[in-house]
Amino acid sequence: MNIIQSIILGVIQGITEFFPVSSSGHMVILPYLFGWDYQPLYFAVTVHFATLAAVITIFYRDIYEILKALVLGIFKREQRNSNNFKTGIFLIVATIPAAIVGFLLDDYVENLFSEPLIVAAFLIITALFLVYSEMRGKRIETSKVDFNLFIATMTGIGQALAILPGLSRSGTTISFARFFGVRRDEAVRFSFLLSVPIIFGSFILEIFRSSDIIFGGGPEVVQGLIAGFISAYLAGLFAIKFMVKIVKKRNLNVFAIYCTCLAVVVFIFYIINRFM
């Protein structure tokens, strides 16, 4: 994988991590369509870490207040009634399903990352999640539903499902929260904050697995990682700001249309290559 490919994949990762269109799916589909080698897993984790840095850059105040509330809540009972403390607990609860599924099924799911048709099928499921949750959320959000442990758990299950390539992490977490009537802007904010622990955990796990390749692979490997990191970070900043702005005015159905169109392109490309 050369520098140009690293930059392109970094930009795509940075945008699609926060747009509900599946970053993992794009990292399978793009090499498939353009005939590139599939990216090494350590590159995927590096650009994921870049998107984590983008989240922290924009939400660092929120993250700081949540962490402070969690620490103080251990010693001060009144702190446990604060919104930041509750949000921290909800984030912990929502992280557990994905951590368990990732630990148990990581090796099995990794094999799916070479199957573009499976990715395309899951993209359509992502589109269905987005459309249906928007329809349902619009009907019941007027009841002013607040986050609670049940909704946090269900949102975490949505994140756990997104271990499958083509199922968008942001798409499923936003959709599952919206399904229970959480306002769109609150669902998006929670989804972005929820990305912090899961991306950080997967980065730490993979950095130990791939350290010999990263640090022993020569300057080309290091240069590719740096290029991918910078491009993913900058694209991630743009994507977060764009999403935070757009959800205040519009629903997410446009992303459902995009997921469907991309899946159709993959199916057509497969048929052409297979039978023509």
Secondary structure, DSSP 8 states (H G I E B T S, - for coil): --HHHHHHHHHHHHHHTTTTT-HHHHHHHHHHHHT-----HHHHHHHHHHHHHHHHHHHHHHHHHHHHHHHHHHH-GGGGGSHHHHHHHHHHHHHHHHHHHHHHHHHHHHGGGG-HHHHHHHHHHHHHHHHHHHHHHHHHGGG-----HHHHHHHHHHHHHTTSTTS-HHHHHHHHHHHTT--HHHHHHHHHHHHHHHHHHHHHHHHHHHHHHHHHS-HHHHHHHHHHHHHHHHHHHHHHHHHHHHTTT--SHHHHHHHHHHHHHHHHHHHHHHH-
